[in-house]
């Protein structure tokens, strides 16, 4: 099987590589880009969710003070559905918590942000490109300005992966809309003066046979998706399969479904980046299909007979290292002229519902466990690799970060509030009938929403909506319970009502609303007066 796959891929990969090198390019011209590390070195980032990063901090960094600290971290958010999820309060869609404030207060250094823009109607792309209706364009562009301002105020180096894996068929982006949206985002970054936000144009580098426009081996593929040199700071790619992809990860795949070796597609993208003198960020990388804790390996594709994972085979840590890690680090060093950043995904995929693969429920294929701390040999060798001078590491000290608030004068918007009990108890959601086009949804008894730095006032006005009866809130000011509030069922998530809470508020107070019964309430905003700190 391995020999057959390789033979098929070699023929097809030649065309893919030739396409990228057509037109040449002055390789003597030095690279120049936002957040480019000096001295031909490579940024080492780690991701890709707050839960994973917190575990790594506890299991590795806290126990081995000499372990190289990542130069930055990777997290994800969106301008779809519930826009800017995880940026103001934690959220979890089945792939670990995304909690930007918590992670930024644990790790110093930069942040690579995966910005999800996929929607069946292409609404975010159309809005940012300016082809949607006027109200939709205005709403999404306002969100984008808040998004850019938020990351600018972190004071960190930011790598913005706009519509990451743009050519993955699973995202279903339209190339022309994607390019126009990318260009608009890049222009707004410049217009708002966010000088430390670099745009990243990241390919899925998916080597399986796909129809146009999602086939990276097709002639003109990169040009079809490329927004232009003036808008792209970095090129990017995903790297889950390497030189020996067909030994375990793709061993069950039909040769006719392999368009090219993964390495051929990756090198094609690198050559395109060389031609355009764009540094490359390996923005997603992990040994998919390997379980470092259980020491097993399996084909990543679903078994059609069961709709679940195929049988795994036992492997040694040495075999895992030789099959994936050693070639991975060789790939980085061999291409150090253009690869200037890498992000490793240190995740127990099987523990997360989005990636867990069971019979009949395996939508995203088999992933395994890529946590380096799950195996002592892998951890030791990985440490030795990233300790090399080639890699840029992060600071030991962390500068505190508090999310900015974009509430209007006299209001404190629910979507910027904290949800202290975690992402399972609330989320900011898009709602065009609410002020500022978003609201906070709080659900599950015991959940709470907390407003910091509330301005002085004799009482609190709460704008809310409910769809259940017996909604009861406890109102706390600076941690002390001050009153209990019962909210009538409004019958709709957009039937807004305002109630005055007879509780005085001192200046710069913390106001918390705890849901004691009734299951769900939408909080639009509170109005105790102008916030004392902007």
C-alpha positions in Angstrom: 0.0 0.0 0.0 2.7 2.5 1.0 4.7 2.0 -2.3 1.5 2.4 -4.4 0.5 5.6 -2.7 3.9 7.1 -3.0 4.0 6.2 -6.7 0.7 7.9 -7.4 1.6 10.9 -5.4 5.0 11.5 -7.0 3.5 12.0 -10.5 0.9 14.5 -9.3 3.1 16.4 -6.9 5.5 17.4 -9.7 2.7 19.5 -11.3 1.8 21.0 -7.9 5.4 22.1 -7.3 5.9 23.4 -10.8 2.9 25.6 -10.5 4.3 27.3 -7.4 7.7 28.0 -9.0 6.4 29.4 -12.3 7.4 33.1 -12.6 10.4 32.6 -10.3 11.1 35.3 -7.7 14.1 36.9 -6.2 15.1 34.7 -3.3 18.0 37.0 -2.5 15.5 39.6 -1.5 15.2 39.5 2.3 11.9 38.6 4.0 10.1 41.5 5.6 6.9 41.1 7.5 5.0 42.2 10.6 6.2 40.2 13.7 9.1 38.6 11.8 11.7 37.2 14.3 15.2 38.4 13.7 18.3 36.3 13.0 16.5 33.7 10.7 14.9 32.2 13.8 11.6 30.3 14.2 8.8 31.2 16.6 7.6 28.3 18.7 3.9 28.5 19.5 1.6 26.1 21.4 -2.1 25.5 21.3 -4.9 25.2 20.6 -7.4 25.8 23.4 -7.3 27.3 26.9 -7.9 23.9 28.6 -5.0 22.3 26.8 -2.7 25.3 27.5 -3.6 25.3 31.2 -2.9 21.6 31.5 0.5 22.1 29.8 1.4 24.9 32.2 0.6 22.7 35.1 2.0 19.4 33.9 5.2 20.7 32.1 6.1 24.3 32.8 5.4 24.2 36.5 7.3 21.0 37.0 10.3 21.7 34.7 11.4 25.3 35.1 13.9 24.9 32.4 11.4 23.8 29.7 11.4 26.4 26.9 8.4 28.6 27.3 6.4 29.0 24.1 6.8 32.3 22.3 3.1 32.5 22.0 -0.2 30.6 22.1 -2.9 29.6 19.6 -6.6 30.2 20.3 -9.8 30.4 18.1 -12.7 32.8 17.7 -15.2 33.8 15.1 -17.4 36.4 13.4 -20.1 33.8 12.8 -23.1 32.9 15.0 -21.9 34.1 18.4 -19.3 36.6 17.3 -16.0 36.9 19.2 -16.7 33.8 21.2 -14.2 33.4 24.0 -12.8 36.9 23.8 -14.7 38.3 26.7 -15.9 35.2 28.5 -15.1 31.5 28.2 -16.8 29.3 25.6 -16.6 25.7 24.6 -17.9 24.1 21.4 -16.6 20.7 22.1 -12.9 21.4 21.5 -11.8 22.7 24.9 -12.4 26.1 26.5 -11.5 29.2 24.6 -10.9 31.8 27.2 -8.6 34.5 25.8 -8.4 36.6 29.1 -7.4 33.6 31.2 -4.8 32.3 28.7 -3.3 35.7 28.1 -2.9 36.1 31.9 -1.1 32.8 32.1 1.2 33.0 29.0 3.3 36.0 27.9 4.4 36.4 24.4 2.3 36.5 21.2 -1.0 35.0 20.2 -2.0 33.3 17.0 -5.8 33.8 16.4 -7.8 31.4 14.2 -10.6 33.6 12.9 -13.5 31.4 11.7 -15.6 32.9 8.9 -17.4 29.9 7.5 -21.2 30.1 7.0 -23.4 28.3 4.5 -24.7 31.6 3.2 -21.2 33.2 3.1 -22.7 36.0 5.2 -19.5 37.1 7.0 -17.5 37.1 3.8 -20.2 39.0 1.9 -20.6 41.5 4.8 -16.9 42.2 5.0 -16.5 42.3 1.3 -19.4 44.8 1.2 -21.8 42.8 -1.0 -24.4 42.0 1.7 -27.3 44.3 2.6 -26.4 47.6 4.2 -27.4 46.7 7.8 -25.5 43.4 7.7 -22.4 45.1 6.3 -22.5 47.7 9.0 -23.0 45.1 11.8 -20.2 42.8 10.8 -17.8 45.7 10.1 -18.5 47.2 13.5 -17.8 43.8 15.1 -14.5 43.6 13.1 -13.4 47.0 14.4 -14.0 45.9 17.9 -12.2 42.6 17.2 -9.1 44.4 15.8 -9.1 47.0 18.7 -9.3 44.2 21.3 -6.2 42.5 20.0 -4.4 45.7 19.4 -4.9 46.5 23.1 -3.3 43.3 24.2 0.0 44.8 23.4 1.1 41.4 22.0 2.4 40.3 18.7 -0.8 38.9 17.0 -0.9 36.5 14.0 -4.4 36.8 12.6 -5.2 33.6 10.6 -8.1 35.0 8.5 -10.5 32.2 7.5 -7.8 29.6 8.4 -7.5 26.6 6.0 -9.1 28.8 3.4 -9.0 26.0 0.8 -10.4 23.2 2.9 -13.5 21.9 1.3 -15.1 21.6 4.8 -15.0 25.5 5.1 -16.7 26.0 1.7 -15.3 29.5 1.2 -15.9 31.2 -2.1 -12.4 32.3 -3.4 -13.5 35.7 -4.7 -15.5 36.6 -1.5 -12.7 35.2 0.6 -10.1 37.4 -1.1 -12.2 40.5 -0.8 -13.0 39.9 2.9 -9.3 39.3 3.6 -8.4 42.5 1.9 -10.9 44.5 3.8 -9.7 43.1 7.1 -6.1 43.9 6.2 -7.1 47.5 5.3 -8.9 47.9 8.6 -5.9 46.7 10.5 -3.9 49.4 8.8 -6.6 52.1 9.2 -6.9 51.4 12.9 -3.2 51.6 13.4 -2.8 48.0 14.8 0.8 47.7 13.9 1.5 44.4 15.7 -1.3 42.4 14.0 0.0 40.3 11.1 -2.3 38.8 8.6 -1.8 35.1 7.9 -3.1 33.4 4.7 -3.3 29.7 5.8 -3.8 26.8 3.5 -5.2 23.5 4.7 -2.5 21.8 2.5 -4.9 18.9 2.2 -3.5 16.2 -0.1 -6.6 14.3 -0.8 -8.4 14.5 -4.2 -10.9 17.3 -4.1 -13.0 19.2 -6.7 -12.0 22.8 -7.7 -11.5 25.2 -6.1 -10.3 23.1 -3.2 -7.7 21.0 -5.0 -4.2 22.4 -4.1 -2.5 20.4 -6.9 -4.6 22.1 -9.6 -2.9 24.6 -11.8 -3.2 28.1 -10.5 -4.6 27.0 -7.2 -2.6 29.4 -5.0 -3.2 32.4 -7.3 -6.9 31.7 -7.3 -7.0 32.2 -3.5 -4.2 34.8 -3.0 -5.4 38.2 -1.8 -2.2 39.9 -2.9 1.2 40.8 -1.6 0.0 44.1 -0.1 -2.6 42.4 2.1 -0.8 39.2 3.2 2.0 39.4 5.8 2.6 35.7 6.3 1.6 32.5 4.4 0.6 29.6 6.5 -0.2 25.9 6.3 -1.4 22.9 8.3 1.0 20.0 8.9 -0.6 16.9 10.3 1.0 14.3 7.9 4.6 14.2 6.8 7.0 12.2 4.7 5.8 8.8 6.0 2.0 9.6 6.0 1.1 6.3 4.4 2.7 4.1 7.0 -0.2 4.6 9.5 -2.1 7.8 9.0 -3.3 7.2 5.4 -2.6 3.4 5.3 -6.3 2.6 4.7 -6.8 5.2 2.0 -7.4 4.2 -1.7 -4.5 5.3 -3.8 -6.8 7.0 -6.3 -8.0 9.4 -3.5 -4.4 10.7 -2.9 -3.8 13.7 -5.1 -0.2 14.2 -3.9 2.0 13.4 -0.9 1.4 15.8 2.0 5.0 16.9 1.7 4.6 17.8 -2.0 1.6 20.0 -1.3 3.4 21.7 1.6 6.5 22.3 -0.5 4.3 23.7 -3.3 2.9 26.3 -0.8 6.5 27.0 0.5 7.7 27.7 -3.1 4.8 30.0 -3.7 5.7 31.9 -0.5 9.3 32.1 -1.6 8.3 33.6 -4.9 6.3 36.3 -3.1 8.8 36.7 -0.3 6.4 35.9 2.5 7.5 34.1 5.6 5.6 30.9 6.5 3.9 30.0 9.7 3.2 26.3 10.2 0.0 27.3 11.9 -1.4 23.9 12.9 0.7 20.8 13.4 0.3 17.6 15.3 0.7 13.8 14.6 -2.9 13.0 13.8 -3.8 9.4 14.4 -1.2 8.7 17.0 -2.0 8.3 20.7 1.1 9.2 22.7 -0.4 8.0 26.0 -1.6 4.6 24.8 1.2 4.1 22.2 -1.1 3.3 19.3 -1.4 4.4 15.8 -4.3 4.3 13.4 -5.6 5.4 10.0 -7.3 8.8 10.3 -10.2 7.9 8.0 -13.5 6.6 9.2 -14.3 2.9 8.8 -17.4 2.9 6.5 -18.6 -0.4 8.1 -19.0 1.1 11.6 -18.9 4.9 11.0 -16.1 5.0 13.6 -12.4 4.6 13.9 -10.5 1.8 12.3 -8.5 -0.6 14.4 -5.3 0.9 15.8 -2.0 -0.9 16.1 0.6 -0.8 18.9 3.7 1.3 18.4 6.6 2.3 20.4 7.5 5.9 21.3 10.6 5.5 19.2 8.4 4.5 16.2 6.2 7.5 16.7 9.2 9.8 16.9 10.8 8.4 13.8 7.6 8.4 11.8 6.3 11.9 12.6 8.4 14.0 14.9 11.8 13.6 13.4 10.6 14.3 9.9 8.6 17.3 11.2 11.7 18.9 12.8 13.7 18.1 9.6 11.0 19.9 7.6 11.3 23.0 9.7 15.1 23.1 9.6 15.3 22.2 5.9 13.0 25.2 5.1 14.3 27.6 7.7 14.9 30.2 4.9 11.1 30.6 4.7 9.5 28.8 7.7 9.7 31.3 10.5 7.0 30.2 12.9 5.4 26.9 14.0 2.5 26.1 16.3 2.2 22.7 17.8 -1.2 21.4 19.0 -0.7 19.7 22.3 -4.1 18.1 22.8 -5.8 15.0 23.9 -8.1 15.0 21.0 -10.0 11.9 22.1 -11.2 13.7 25.2 -12.9 16.5 23.3 -16.4 15.8 21.8 -15.6 17.6 18.5 -12.7 15.2 17.8 -13.7 12.1 19.7 -14.2 9.2 17.3 -16.7 6.5 18.2 -18.7 4.1 16.0 -21.5 6.1 14.3 -20.1 9.4 15.7 -16.8 10.2 14.0 -17.5 13.3 11.8 -13.9 14.6 11.9 -11.9 11.4 11.6 -9.5 9.8 14.1 -7.1 12.1 16.0 -5.7 10.4 19.1 -3.6 12.2 21.7 -0.8 14.5 20.8 0.2 15.7 24.3 3.9 15.5 24.5 3.7 15.1 28.3 1.8 11.9 27.7 5.1 10.1 26.9 8.5 10.7 28.6 10.6 9.9 25.6 8.6 12.2 23.3 8.6 14.9 25.9 12.4 14.7 26.4 13.2 14.7 22.7 10.7 17.5 22.0 12.2 19.6 24.7 15.7 19.1 23.2 14.5 20.1 19.8 12.8 23.3 20.7 15.6 24.2 23.1 17.9 24.7 20.1 18.9 28.3 19.3 16.8 28.0 16.1 13.6 28.6 18.1 12.3 31.8 19.7 10.8 31.3 23.2 8.6 33.4 25.3 9.0 35.5 28.4 8.7 34.0 31.9 6.8 37.0 33.2 3.3 37.7 32.1 1.8 41.2 31.7 -1.8 41.3 32.8 -4.6 41.7 30.4 -8.1 43.0 30.9 -10.5 42.9 27.9 -11.6 46.3 26.6 -15.3 47.2 27.0 -17.1 48.7 24.0 -20.3 49.7 25.8 -21.8 53.0 24.9 -22.0 55.8 27.5 -24.2 55.0 30.5 -24.4 51.3 29.7 -22.6 48.1 30.5 -23.3 45.6 27.8 -23.9 41.9 28.6 -21.6 40.6 25.9 -18.5 42.2 27.5 -19.3 40.8 31.0 -17.6 37.9 32.7 -19.2 34.5 33.1 -17.2 33.3 36.2 -18.5 29.8 36.2 -17.2 29.0 32.7 -18.3 28.6 29.1 -21.0 26.0 29.9 -23.1 28.6 31.6 -23.3 31.4 29.1 -22.2 32.9 25.8 -22.4 36.2 23.9 -24.8 35.8 21.0 -25.6 37.8 17.9 -29.1 39.5 18.1 -29.9 42.4 15.8 -32.8 43.4 18.0 -30.5 44.0 20.9 -28.4 47.1 21.5 -24.9 46.9 20.0 -26.2 43.8 18.0 -25.3 41.3 20.7 -26.4 40.1 24.1 -25.3 37.6 26.8 -27.2 34.4 27.2 -27.0 33.0 30.7 -28.3 29.5 31.4 -28.2 26.7 34.0 -29.1 27.3 37.6 -26.2 28.7 39.6 -24.7 30.4 36.5 -23.8 34.1 36.9 -22.8 37.1 34.8 -20.4 39.7 36.4 -19.9 43.3 35.4 -16.7 44.9 36.5 -15.9 48.6 37.1 -19.6 49.6 37.1 -20.2 53.4 37.7 -21.9 54.9 40.7 -25.7 55.0 40.7 -28.7 54.9 43.1 -30.1 51.7 41.3 -29.6 49.4 38.4 -31.7 49.2 35.3 -31.6 45.7 33.7 -32.7 45.1 30.1 -33.5 41.5 29.6 -35.6 38.8 27.8 -36.8 35.4 29.0 -38.7 32.4 27.6 -39.2 30.5 30.9 -41.2 31.2 34.0 -39.9 31.5 37.5 -36.7 33.3 36.5 -35.0 34.4 39.7 -31.8 36.4 40.0 -29.7 37.2 43.0 -28.0 40.5 42.7 -24.6 40.9 44.3 -22.6 44.1 44.6 -18.9 43.7 45.4 -19.6 40.0 46.3 -22.4 40.7 48.8 -26.0 39.6 48.0 -28.2 42.6 48.0 -31.5 41.5 46.7 -33.5 38.8 44.9 -35.2 39.6 41.7 -38.0 37.7 39.9 -38.4 38.3 36.2 -41.7 37.6 34.4 -41.6 35.4 31.3 -41.4 37.7 28.3 -42.2 34.8 25.9 -39.4 35.5 23.4 -35.6 36.0 23.2 -36.2 39.3 21.5 -39.1 40.6 23.6 -37.0 43.0 25.7 -38.2 44.5 29.0 -36.5 46.8 31.5 -36.7 46.4 35.3 -35.2 48.7 37.9 -33.3 47.0 40.7 -33.4 49.1 43.9 -29.8 48.6 44.9 -27.3 51.5 45.2 -24.0 51.0 43.5 -20.7 52.6 44.6 -18.2 53.8 42.1 -16.0 51.1 40.3 -18.2 48.3 41.7 -18.5 44.7 40.7 -22.2 43.8 40.0 -23.1 40.1 39.6 -26.4 38.6 38.5 -26.8 35.0 39.5 -29.4 32.8 37.9 -31.1 30.8 40.7 -34.0 29.4 38.8 -35.8 29.6 35.5 -33.0 28.1 33.4 -32.3 30.9 30.9 -32.2 34.7 30.6 -30.9 37.0 27.9 -29.0 40.0 29.4 -28.8 43.0 27.0 -27.2 45.6 29.3 -27.4 47.3 32.7 -27.4 51.0 33.1 -26.1 52.1 36.5 -24.4 55.1 34.8 -21.2 55.7 32.9 -18.5 53.2 33.6 -15.8 54.7 35.8 -12.9 53.2 33.7 -12.9 53.0 29.9 
